[in-house]
Amino acid sequence: ANSNQPDIALSIFEEARRLCPYDKRLYHTATRIYAIHGEWRRLQHMIEIYRARGDLDHIAIDTIFRGFMFAGRVDLAFDLLLSRDGVKEVQIHTIGYAIEYANSAFNDLSL
């Protein structure tokens, strides 16, 4: 299953999670699938899981940030970016993406 078949991919994820309760690579894959499909509620749940494990790293933050943006949840995206975890783990390319978005939004307002 791939990201073009989210229901199948997520059912495989659930089965794998049953067999292996926490595998960081598995959770990054699920996060990416949720992000691609703009599943912002599930992304919020993934943040809770990562935080509970002390594992909210730059890969998860970047993927979740982009997923929130894709879903049109700019508020959640920037809340994550400005959170304690976001400030600690954020990478320059995520900040660049945020700046591009802000520039584009500002240019749209000035028309």
N, C-alpha and C positions, 0 to 999 in steps of 0.2 A: 504494500500500500504506500501511496505517496501523498504529498500535501494536496493533490488535486482530488483526493478521495478522503475528506476529513473524517467521515463516519467510520470508514474501515480503518484508517490510520489510528483513530482514537480508540477504537475497540481493541486493536492490537496493543496500544499503549496500556489500556486498562488490564488486559491479560498479563502483559509483561510486569506491570506494577504489582499484580497479585503474586507473581512468582518471585519478584525481586523488589521488596518494598521501597527502596530508595537507591536509584542509580542516577547520578548527576547527568550523564549523557542522555539517558532516557527522558529525564525531565526537560532538558534543553530541547530535545526533539519535539516533545509535546508542546512546549512553550512556542516553538517556531510555528507549529501547525495552528495553534490558537491565534498567533499574531497574523499569519497570512490570511486567515479568515475573519479577522477583526472581532474575535470572541473576547471582548474586553472584560466581561464578568469572569470568565475562566482565567484570564490573565491576572485579574485581581486575586483570585484564589491561588494561582501559582506564586504570586508574591508572598502570600502568607506561608505557603509551604517552604519556599526558599528561606524566608526569615526565620521560621521555626527551626530550620536546620543550620542556620548561620551560614547560608550558602548563596546569598543573593550577590552574584558576581557580575562583572562587566558584561559578560555574554548575555546573561539573563536580563540585565537592565536594558541593554541595547535592543534586544529582541522585543521585550515588553513595551518599551518606549515606542518603537516603530509600530507595534501592533495597536497600541492606543491611538497613535496618530492615524493609522489606516482606518480605524473604527470611528474617527472623528471625535475622539475623546481627548482633545488637546489638554483639557484640565487635568485629567489623570496622568497624561504623559509628562507634563511639566511638574506636577506634584511628585511623581517618582523621581524625576531628574533632580529636583531640589531637596529631596528627602535626605536624611542622614546616610542611608545606603547609597543613594544616587551620587551624592557629592563625593563619597569615599571611593566609589568604584567606577565612576563614569569615564569613558574614553573620549579622546578628542574627536573621533569621527561621529560620535553621538551628539556632541555639542555642535559640531558642524552641521549636522542634519537639523538640529533644533534652530540654529541661526538661519539656515536657508528657509525653513518654514516661517519663522518670524519675519524675515525680509519679504517673503512672498505675501504673507498676510498684510503687512504694512503697505506694500505696493498696491494690493487690491483695495485697501481702504482709501488710498489717495486718488483713486480714479474717479 
